[in-house]
Amino acid sequence: MHRRQFLGGAMAASLLALAGPGRARAAAAARLLPPALRPGDTVGLVSPSSATDDRLKLQLAAEAMQALGFEVRAGEHYGNRRGHLAGSDADRAGDINRMFADPKVRALVCVRGGAGAARLLPLLDYALIRRNPKVLLGYSDITALHCAIQARTGLVTFHGPIGAGSWNRFVVDQFRRVFFERELLEYRNPPDDDADELVPRRNRTMTIRGGNLSVLVGLAGSPYLPAFDGAILFLEDVEEAPYRVDRMLTTLKLAGVLDRIAGFIFGQCTDCEPGAGYGSLTLEQILDDHVRPLGIPAYRGAQIGHLREQFIVPVGGQVEMDADAGTFRLLEPVFS
């Protein structure tokens, strides 16, 4: 099968790629790299989005970081609640700004996603962040932070597990390989280990010939949406009916985002089942309608999103994807 590879930035990088079959070159944009992590470093726990409904989850987040070998510093307001939010906008943004300003803190790990991170974007000190680049880790609603920080500073951040999520062997292995060993990873779904099946059924990827979707679309038209020229866009979501996925991809199309990307990776859309009514397009049909006509390398099924075993993907890292193989790999280090 013909192998098509494109260079670009994962999700939100400002890179320029030459479209066409075979290999394509990308001109690296001005990227800001965070310092590498080492065991013994201090990481800060912050809650930019929803409140955590169980104090045990806050404890588990801290214990997970300690088990990885880190010292832990909790944001002053990370356990607060204001409605569904983890405190006021000013308090949540203040915790993030203070963590970036603190010279002892080497990374920020978001306790959970949910909703509300986009409310913080006008309150973040981007000049401060630019002067003090650090690792930022989280996914789902944290997409708002990834996009805004990418757009305003160029800092490479990391789409991956939240502090209160599952730190299973797959995730821990990813974490150590990315942050401690600084490996130029190839992201490939692990093989299905079910010996009872004649052909693999789980962890499959599918080529489409031709961070979080809802949060990304919510930034359309704002100054916090990054440039997508020559980028490899990856998307995921949870509990969105197919008609809503179709509407959001239509928004990206009308905003010109899809016409500017060089590659497309759709991760997992967890619990995205159609509701009652007159029927529904399938996700496969929706992706065919929006992505296939672009004529770019594209595949779906990558382990990105709301699932237990998920990739840790550098947002803004320079990558190469192979849509036929269902893989992408880092081409350059993502740490200073």
N, C-alpha and C positions, 0 to 999 in steps of 0.2 A: 504494500500500500504506500502511496506517495507520502513522504514525510514533509509536513509543512511547519516551519519554525519561524517565529517572530520574536524579536527583541522588544521589550517594552518595560514599563513599570507596573508592578502589581497594583491593581485598582486605580490609584490616583496619582501616579507619577507624571510629571511634566516632561515627557520624552517625545522625540520625533522619530518615527520609524518609517521605513520605506515599504509600502505594501506590495504584495506580489508573492508568487509561489517561491518555494525554496527558503533560503536564509534571507533575513532582512536586517540591515544595520540600524541601530538606534543611536542618536546623539544624546549622551547623558545630560540631563538638566542639572541645574545647581541643586545638589542634594546636601542635606545636613545630616551627618551620621552621629548617633549617640555613642558614648564610650561603652566598651564591652563590660560585661558583668563578670564578677568573680565570687565564689563562695566567701562569705564574711562581709560582703557589701550590705548596705542598708537599703531596703525597699520600702516605699510608702504605700499604704493601703488607702484608697480614696473611693468615694461613692458618688459619682457624677450624675447618676440617674435615679432609679427607684430606690426606695428604702428597703432594707433587709428585714424580712418579717420574723426572723428568728435569730436571737443573739448567738445561738450555737454556730450559725453560719459565719458570723464575724470571727468567732474563735477558730473555726476550721480554716478560714482563709489565712489567719495568722500562723496557725500550726503548719499549713502546707508550705508557706514561705520559709519557716524555720527548718522544716524537714529538707528543703532544698539547700540549706546552708546559709540563709540570709538572716541578718538582723531585721527586725520589723519596727516600723514607725507608723502608727495609725494617724490618719487625718483627724483634726480636732472635731470635725462634725460628721465623720464617716458613719456613725451609728444613729444619726438623727432621723427624725421623721417630720414631714410637713405634708399632710395628705398622702399621696402615693409617692412623694419625692423624699429623698434622703436629706431633708433640711431645705432651707431657703436657697434660692439661686446664688445669692451673694456668698453664703457660707460654703456651698459646694464648690463654686469657682475659686473661692479664697483658699480652700484646702489644696486645690491643684496648683495655684500660683505659688503657694508657700512651699510645696514639695519641689517644684522646679527651682525655687530660689535657695533651698537648703543644700549647702555643699556636701553634706553627709549622705543625702539621699541619692542613690544611683539609678533608681527605677521607680515608676509608678505602676501599680497593679490595681485595676478597677475591681471592686468587690463583686459587683453585679451590673447587669444592664437594666433592661426594663423600658423606661421612658424618661425623658427630661434633659438629656445631655445637650440637646440643641439650644435649650434656653440659656446655657452658660456661654455660648460662643462669643457674644459681645463683651463678656466680662473677663475673658482670659487675657493675660498680658503676653502677647505674642513676641514682643521685643525681649521680654524676660526669658521666654522659652527659647528663643533663638540664641540668646547668650549662654544658656545653660541646657544644652541638648541632653536628653535622658531617654531611656527606654520607657515607652508607654504601652501597656498590654491590656487588651480587653476586646470584646466583640459585641455583636448585636447593636444596641443603642449607642455603644461607644464609637460606632462608625462616624457619628457626628464629630467627635473629637479628632479621629483619624483624618477626616476630610479637611476640617478647618485648620488643623495644625500643618497638614501637608500644603494647603493652599497659601497659608500666611507665612510659613517659615521654611518649608522644604524638608522638615525633619522626618526621617524614616521612623514610623511607629509600627506596632505589631498587632495584627488581628489574630487573637488566640484566646485561650481560656481565661475566665474570670477567677478571682480569688476564691469565691465561694462555690465554684463549680467542681467537677470531678477531676482529681489529679491522679488519674489511672496511669498504668505503666506506659501506654502509648504516648500520653500527653507529657509525662515526665521525661521520657526518652527524647521527644521532640524538643522540649525545653532545654535539656542539657546539650543536645547537639547544636541548637541554634545559638544559645546564649553563652554556654561555657566552652564548647569546642569550636564555636564559630565556623561550623561546617557550611560549605556551599551546598545546601541540601537539594536533592531532587525529590519533589513532592509526587509520590506515587501511592495510590490506594493499596493497602496491604492485601494479599490474596485471601480469598475465601477459604477458611480452614475446615469447612464442613465436608468431611470425607464421605458423607452419605449422598451427596449430590454428584451426578455425573459431570455436569458443567457448573462453573461458578455462578452463583446467583446474587451474592451479597458483594458490596463494595465495587460494583460495576461502574465503569464510565462508558459514555456513548458519545461518539463524535457527532457534532452538529455540522452538517455540510453547508457551507455557505460562508464589601462589607455588607451590608444589610440593605436590601433593595428599598424598603419603605423609608428608612432613615435617609438614605442617599437622595431619593426623590424629594424628600421634604426640604432639602437644601437647594433645590433647583431655583435659579434666579437670585441666589444670595452670593455675597462675596466669599462665602466659606466653601463653595464647591470648587474642587481643584480643576486644573486643566487636564484634559483627557487625550490630548493629541498624541497619537502613537502609543497609548497606554494599553496594557492588558487589564481589562476590567473583570473583577471577580465579584459575584453576587451570591447572596443567600438570604433566606428569610424563614419565618416560622408563623404558623397559624394564619396564613393569608389565602383566601379563596382564589382559585385560578383567575377569575374575572378581575380581581384586584391586581394580581401580578401582571395581567395583560394591560391594565390601565397604567400601572407604574412604568412598564417598559415603553408604552406609548408616550408617556411624558418624557422619558429619556430620549426617545426618538425625536419628538417635536422640539426638544431643547437642543438638538444637534449633538448630543453626547455619543450616541451609537455610531454616528457617521465619522467620528474622529478616532475611534479606538482601532488598535491593530490586532487585538485578540480578545476572546471572551471565554470566561470560565464560569459556569453555573455550578455552585456547590449543592447543598441540600436545602430543599424547601420542606421543612419538617411540619407535618400535620397540615399540609396545604390541600385539603380536599374540597371538592365542590359542594355547595350547599343545595338545598331543595330548590326546585323551580323547573324551568323549561330545558334544562340540560346545561352543559358547560363544555367549553374548549378544554382539552387536556393541556398540562404544562408542556408536553412535547409539541403540541400544535402551536402553542403560543410562542415557544422559542423558535420553532421553524418559521413562523410568520415574521418575527422581529429580527432574528439573528441570521438565518440562512441567506437572506438576500444581501447581507453585507459582504459576503464573499471573503470572509476572514477566517483564520483558524479558530475553532470554537468547539468546546465539549462540555458535557454536564456530568455530574455525579462525584466531583471532587469532595474530599472530606473537609469541607469548609462549612461552618454553620452551627446550628443548634443540634449537636450530636455529641455523644460521650467521647469519642476518639476523633479529635479535630487537629488539623494542621495549624502550625503557628506561622503566619505569612507576613513578611515585612511589607508594609504599605509604603510604596515608593522605592522598593528595591528593584534593581535591574534584573530581569528574568528572561528566560527563553521557554516557550511552551511548544509542546508537540501534541497537537489535537488528536492525531491518529492513535498515539500511544496513551493519551489521557494523562499526561505528565507536564510539569513545569519545573524549572530548576533555576537556582540563583547563579548569576554570572559573576558577581562582584561581592566583596565583603560589605556587610551592612553595619559595621562598627568602625569607629575611628581608631 
